Amino acid sequence: MDTSSSIALLSQQITLVNKINPEVDLWIAVLIRAIKDAAHLARKGSKNPELWDDPNFRAEAVHIKKYFHNRSMQVGGFGFICELLDINPEQALRHIHARYLRYLPPTTQTCLIQAG
């Protein structure tokens, strides 16, 4: 789960879009923060599995999974940011799921990605 290489790849892919519209820096930062949060939760939970029994820790994990699975075009949502940055949300979700989200506990929501 190498967060820095994922972030570097994402930044390289977004550079072309960012040259056209400098305000997208904010949304790039939001997306990168969400990816880092997912990585942190996955790493912390795998190092200390008892944390999954902590309702606050588990709620954070569920929240981050729901964020990435939500296709809402609401400002700040994953779907909104993907659209703004011209990123295929399904491809991005598959990548993020494979690297981070699959290590988090399942949510009650039906996932859009099959565990692979």
C-alpha positions, 0 to 999 in steps of 0.5 A: 500500500504505497500511498506516495506512488499512487499520489504521484501517479494521480498528480501526473495524470491531472497535470494536463487538466490543471494547466487549463484551470488552476482552481482545480488545485483545491479539488485535487487536494481534496481527492488526495486527502481522501486517498491518504485517509483511506490508506491511513485507515487501512494501514492503522487497522491492519497493524492493530485489528482491535481498532475495528471494534472501536465504533469511532474508528469503524465509522471513519472507515465506513465514511471513507468507503461511502465517499468513494462509492458515491456517484453524486455530483454534489460539490466536493463528492467523488463523482463531482471531482472525477468529472471536474478532473476528467477521471473515469470514476469506475477506473479510479474506484477500482484502483483505490479499492484494490490498494486501500478500500478492500482492507477496510471493513464492509459497509451495509451499503451495496458496493459498486466494486466486486472484491477481486 
